[in-house]
Amino acid sequence: MTGKRKLARMQEEIQRELAAIVEFESRDPIVRDAFPTVMDVKLSVDARHARVYVAAGTEIDSMEFERALQKDQGFYRSELAHRLSVRHTPELQFIVDHTVERSLRLEKLLSDENDSQAN
């Protein structure tokens, strides 16, 4: 198996496990109330660092949400270590993903534009 395929498989496994941890086992009420979704995980080539893109399902202060995720990153990493069979669990860096919000806003703008042209 090539290194790229192994890295991709590991990213998928980390995303799946982190999704379960962040969505269902988070202790911070800010994270729980945001209804988080792990959108993507990007691993470094050596698999020592992972950027975790998380979207909030509700309207919240994204800075506060990101701070709450970063504050509990030790918990998330510890839980991830118990679930993965790897020698080194990657350091986690959480990034709030605004892709869904942007796409909904763009869809609304296009819908409003179509409505105004129809009239």
C-alpha positions in Angstrom: 0.0 0.0 0.0 1.3 3.4 -0.9 2.0 6.1 1.7 -0.7 8.3 0.3 -3.3 5.7 0.5 -2.4 4.8 4.0 -2.5 8.5 5.0 -5.9 9.0 3.3 -7.2 5.9 5.2 -5.9 7.2 8.5 -7.5 10.7 7.8 -10.9 9.0 7.3 -10.5 6.9 10.4 -9.5 10.0 12.5 -12.5 12.0 11.0 -14.9 9.2 11.8 -13.7 8.7 15.4 -13.4 12.5 16.1 -16.9 13.0 14.8 -18.2 10.6 17.4 -16.2 12.1 20.2 -16.8 15.8 19.4 -20.5 15.3 18.6 -21.5 13.0 21.4 -18.9 13.0 24.2 -18.0 16.7 24.4 -18.0 18.0 28.0 -18.1 21.7 27.1 -21.7 23.1 26.8 -20.6 25.6 24.1 -19.5 22.7 21.9 -22.5 20.5 22.7 -25.0 23.3 22.1 -23.4 24.1 18.7 -24.3 20.7 17.3 -20.8 20.3 15.8 -20.0 18.3 12.7 -16.4 17.3 11.8 -16.2 18.2 8.1 -12.7 17.2 7.3 -9.3 16.2 8.7 -6.0 17.0 7.1 -3.0 15.1 8.3 0.6 16.3 7.9 2.9 14.0 5.8 4.4 12.5 9.0 0.9 12.1 10.6 2.0 14.0 13.7 -0.3 16.9 13.2 -4.0 17.1 12.2 -6.1 20.1 11.2 -9.7 19.3 12.1 -12.4 21.3 10.4 -15.5 21.6 12.4 -18.8 23.2 11.5 -21.4 24.4 13.9 -25.0 23.4 13.3 -26.4 26.5 15.0 -25.6 30.2 14.9 -22.9 30.8 17.5 -19.9 33.0 18.1 -17.3 31.1 16.0 -14.4 32.5 18.1 -15.9 31.2 21.3 -16.6 27.9 19.6 -13.1 27.5 18.4 -11.7 28.5 21.8 -13.9 25.8 23.4 -12.6 23.2 21.0 -9.0 24.2 21.5 -9.4 24.1 25.3 -10.6 20.5 25.2 -8.2 19.3 22.6 -6.3 17.2 25.2 -9.5 15.4 26.0 -10.3 14.8 22.3 -6.7 13.6 21.6 -6.8 11.3 24.6 -10.1 9.7 23.5 -8.8 9.4 20.0 -5.7 7.6 21.3 -7.9 5.0 22.9 -9.7 4.3 19.7 -6.9 4.3 17.1 -4.2 1.7 16.8 -1.3 4.0 15.9 2.0 4.6 17.6 1.6 8.3 17.8 -1.7 10.2 18.1 -1.5 13.4 16.1 -1.6 16.8 17.7 -5.0 18.4 16.9 -5.7 21.9 15.7 -9.3 22.8 15.4 -10.5 25.2 12.8 -14.1 26.4 12.5 -15.4 25.5 9.0 -17.7 28.2 7.5 -18.3 26.4 4.2 -21.9 25.4 5.0 -22.8 28.9 6.2 -21.3 30.5 3.1 -23.1 28.1 0.7 -26.5 28.7 2.5 -25.9 32.5 2.2 -25.0 32.2 -1.5 -28.0 30.0 -2.1 -30.3 32.6 -0.5 -28.7 35.4 -2.5 -29.2 33.5 -5.7 -32.8 32.7 -4.7 -33.5 36.4 -3.9 -32.0 37.4 -7.3 -34.1 34.9 -9.2 -37.2 36.1 -7.3 -36.5 39.8 -8.2 -35.9 38.9 -11.9 -39.2 37.0 -12.1 -41.2 40.0 -10.9 
